[in-house]
Amino acid sequence: MKKIVVLSGAGMSAESGISTFRDAGGLWDKYPVEQVATPEGYHRDPELVINFYNERRKQLTQVEPNQGHRLMAALEEEFQVTVITQNVDNLHERAGSSHVIHLHGELTKVCSSYDPHNPEHVKELSPDKYEVKMGDCAADGSQLRPYIVWFGEAVPQIETAIGFVEQADVFVIIGTSMNVYPAAGLLNYVPRSAQVYLIDPKQVQVNSSRSIQVIQKGASEGMAVLQQLLAGLR
């Protein structure tokens, strides 16, 4: 069975109504990165940061996976699919994708403020308990914080992601600016023999000499085109 590895970004979830961070009118226009997505911002005002992510979780209950998510999940019927996502939402999983690597953390999880990547203190929140309050503590006694990889923090899943990329027969880039590292660097690990597709309605500057087939469409339309293009690989 051929192996497809997908790198997805904010554009993947935009059609579902999830606010992007970098586009005009996106979240970074309303909330400075330094305030809500850095360890320093959290230490300065933990309540502000906790409430910011409470709002992001609340938004999750009001959106559904789009056709792009569903078509990606459907690829598992014919291929071995690994989704590496920069998104912190759970829309890939809700659409049916069974192997998702979250590079930047998961919105539906919380962890220890002292030791964020200790799996013993990582906890999945149920939708009826998405709101975290000041004073809610992890097992080590620290304030529960969002299980999010903030700017300036290590990306613990990157080595795992590289291992799958190195085995890819097909590599798909969808809805990402290819500006955020280390995720953007994953293209460097794609085998030379692999086919590479890029799905995005906007022009994306990719720093690579390799051949990339561009599908200049949004996530849902682009995934429908990709499905047709992959038909001969089965």
C-alpha positions as CSV (number, residue, x, y, z in Angstrom):
1,M,0.0,0.0,0.0
2,K,1.5,3.4,-1.0
3,K,2.3,5.9,1.7
4,I,0.8,9.4,1.6
5,V,2.1,12.0,4.1
6,V,0.2,15.2,4.4
7,L,1.4,18.5,5.9
8,S,-1.6,20.6,6.7
9,G,-1.9,24.2,8.0
10,A,-4.4,26.8,8.9
11,G,-5.9,26.9,5.3
12,M,-7.1,23.3,5.9
13,S,-9.5,24.4,8.6
14,A,-10.4,27.9,7.3
15,E,-13.4,26.5,5.3
16,S,-14.8,25.1,8.5
17,G,-14.8,28.6,10.0
18,I,-11.7,28.3,12.2
19,S,-9.9,31.7,12.3
20,T,-6.5,31.7,10.7
21,F,-3.6,33.3,12.6
22,R,-1.6,35.0,9.9
23,D,-4.0,36.2,7.3
24,A,-5.4,39.8,7.4
25,G,-8.1,39.9,10.1
26,G,-6.6,36.8,11.6
27,L,-6.0,36.1,15.3
28,W,-2.6,37.7,15.3
29,D,-4.2,41.0,14.3
30,K,-6.4,40.9,17.4
31,Y,-4.0,39.2,19.9
32,P,-0.3,39.9,19.7
33,V,1.7,36.7,19.4
34,E,3.8,37.7,22.4
35,Q,0.7,37.9,24.6
36,V,-0.9,34.6,24.0
37,A,1.5,32.3,22.3
38,T,4.8,32.5,24.1
39,P,6.0,31.2,27.5
40,E,6.8,34.8,28.5
41,G,3.2,35.9,27.7
42,Y,1.8,33.0,29.8
43,H,4.1,33.8,32.8
44,R,3.1,37.5,32.5
45,D,-0.7,37.0,32.4
46,P,-1.7,33.3,32.7
47,E,-5.4,34.1,33.1
48,L,-5.5,36.0,29.8
49,V,-3.8,33.1,27.9
50,I,-6.0,30.5,29.5
51,N,-9.1,32.4,28.6
52,F,-7.8,32.9,25.0
53,Y,-7.6,29.1,24.6
54,N,-10.9,28.6,26.3
55,E,-12.4,30.7,23.5
56,R,-10.6,28.7,20.9
57,R,-12.1,25.5,22.4
58,K,-15.6,27.0,22.5
59,Q,-15.2,27.7,18.8
60,L,-14.4,24.0,18.2
61,T,-17.9,23.1,19.4
62,Q,-19.4,25.3,16.7
63,V,-17.6,24.0,13.7
64,E,-17.5,20.8,11.7
65,P,-14.9,19.2,9.4
66,N,-15.1,20.4,5.9
67,Q,-15.2,18.3,2.7
68,G,-11.4,18.6,2.5
69,H,-11.0,16.9,5.8
70,R,-13.4,14.2,4.8
71,L,-11.8,13.5,1.5
72,M,-8.4,13.3,3.2
73,A,-9.8,10.7,5.7
74,A,-11.3,8.8,2.7
75,L,-7.8,8.3,1.2
76,E,-7.2,5.7,4.0
77,E,-9.4,3.3,2.0
78,E,-6.7,3.1,-0.6
79,F,-3.5,4.4,1.0
80,Q,-1.5,4.4,4.2
81,V,-2.0,8.0,5.2
82,T,-0.2,10.0,7.9
83,V,-1.4,13.6,8.5
84,I,1.2,15.9,10.0
85,T,-0.7,19.1,11.0
86,Q,0.3,22.5,12.3
87,N,-3.3,23.0,13.4
88,V,-4.2,22.5,17.0
89,D,-7.9,21.7,16.2
90,N,-9.3,18.2,16.1
91,L,-11.1,18.4,12.7
92,H,-8.8,15.8,11.0
93,E,-9.7,13.3,13.7
94,R,-13.4,14.2,13.7
95,A,-13.4,13.6,9.9
96,G,-12.0,10.1,10.3
97,S,-8.3,10.4,9.9
98,S,-6.7,7.8,12.1
99,H,-3.1,8.8,12.2
100,V,-2.6,12.5,12.9
101,I,0.7,14.0,14.3
102,H,0.1,17.4,15.9
103,L,3.3,19.4,15.6
104,H,2.0,22.4,17.5
105,G,0.0,20.7,20.2
106,E,-3.7,20.0,20.7
107,L,-6.4,22.5,21.7
108,T,-8.5,19.8,23.5
109,K,-5.6,18.9,25.8
110,V,-4.1,20.5,28.8
111,C,-0.8,19.8,30.6
112,S,1.4,20.8,33.5
113,S,2.9,24.4,33.6
114,Y,6.0,23.0,35.2
115,D,6.6,20.1,32.7
116,P,4.4,20.6,29.6
117,H,5.6,17.5,27.7
118,N,5.4,15.0,30.5
119,P,2.7,12.6,29.2
120,E,1.7,11.7,32.8
121,H,0.3,15.2,33.1
122,V,-1.3,15.6,29.7
123,K,-5.1,15.4,29.9
124,E,-7.8,15.3,27.2
125,L,-10.8,17.6,28.0
126,S,-14.3,16.4,27.2
127,P,-16.4,19.0,25.3
128,D,-18.6,19.7,28.3
129,K,-15.4,20.6,30.3
130,Y,-13.6,22.7,27.8
131,E,-13.3,25.7,30.1
132,V,-10.1,25.8,32.2
133,K,-10.0,28.0,35.2
134,M,-7.2,29.5,37.3
135,G,-6.7,27.1,40.1
136,D,-7.3,24.0,38.0
137,C,-4.2,22.0,38.7
138,A,-2.2,19.1,37.1
139,A,-1.2,16.1,39.2
140,D,2.1,17.8,40.0
141,G,0.3,20.8,41.6
142,S,1.0,23.3,38.8
143,Q,-1.7,25.3,37.0
144,L,-3.1,23.4,34.0
145,R,-2.0,25.2,30.8
146,P,-2.9,24.6,27.2
147,Y,-1.1,21.7,25.6
148,I,0.2,24.0,22.8
149,V,3.7,24.4,21.5
150,W,4.3,28.1,21.8
151,F,6.8,30.3,20.0
152,G,10.3,29.7,21.5
153,E,9.4,26.2,22.7
154,A,10.8,22.9,21.3
155,V,8.6,20.9,18.8
156,P,8.8,17.4,20.4
157,Q,6.9,15.7,17.5
158,I,9.2,16.9,14.7
159,E,11.5,13.8,14.8
160,T,8.5,11.5,14.6
161,A,7.2,13.5,11.7
162,I,10.5,13.3,9.9
163,G,10.5,9.5,10.2
164,F,7.2,9.3,8.3
165,V,8.1,11.9,5.7
166,E,11.3,9.9,4.8
167,Q,9.0,6.9,3.9
168,A,6.5,8.9,1.8
169,D,5.6,7.9,-1.8
170,V,3.4,11.0,-2.0
171,F,3.8,14.2,0.0
172,V,0.9,16.7,0.1
173,I,1.3,20.3,1.4
174,I,-2.1,21.9,2.0
175,G,-3.2,25.2,3.5
176,T,0.2,26.3,4.9
177,S,2.4,29.3,4.1
178,M,5.6,27.2,4.4
179,N,7.0,30.0,6.5
180,V,6.9,28.3,9.9
181,Y,9.8,26.1,10.9
182,P,10.6,23.4,11.6
183,A,7.4,22.3,9.8
184,A,8.4,24.0,6.5
185,G,11.7,22.1,6.6
186,L,9.9,18.7,6.3
187,L,10.0,19.0,2.5
188,N,13.8,18.5,2.7
189,Y,13.2,15.0,4.0
190,V,10.8,13.9,1.2
191,P,12.4,11.1,-0.9
192,R,13.5,12.3,-4.4
193,S,11.3,9.5,-5.9
194,A,8.1,10.9,-4.2
195,Q,5.5,13.0,-5.9
196,V,4.8,16.3,-4.2
197,Y,1.6,18.2,-4.4
198,L,0.8,21.7,-3.0
199,I,-2.9,22.7,-2.5
200,D,-3.6,26.4,-1.8
201,P,-5.8,29.1,-3.3
202,K,-3.0,31.6,-2.9
203,Q,0.5,31.5,-4.4
204,V,2.9,29.9,-1.9
205,Q,6.7,30.5,-2.2
206,V,8.4,27.2,-1.6
207,N,12.2,27.2,-1.1
208,S,12.9,24.1,-3.0
209,S,14.4,23.1,-6.4
210,R,12.3,20.0,-6.6
211,S,9.3,19.5,-8.9
212,I,6.0,20.4,-7.1
213,Q,2.5,20.0,-8.7
214,V,0.5,23.0,-7.6
215,I,-3.3,22.8,-7.3
216,Q,-4.4,26.4,-6.8
217,K,-7.6,25.8,-5.0
218,G,-9.0,25.7,-1.5
219,A,-8.9,22.6,0.7
220,S,-12.2,21.0,-0.4
221,E,-11.8,21.6,-4.1
222,G,-8.1,20.9,-4.0
223,M,-8.6,17.6,-2.3
224,A,-11.2,16.6,-4.9
225,V,-8.6,17.3,-7.6
226,L,-5.9,15.4,-5.7
227,Q,-8.2,12.4,-5.4
228,Q,-8.5,12.2,-9.1
229,L,-4.8,12.6,-9.7
230,L,-4.0,9.8,-7.2
231,A,-6.4,7.4,-8.9
232,G,-3.6,5.9,-11.0
233,L,-1.4,5.1,-8.0
234,R,-3.7,2.6,-6.4
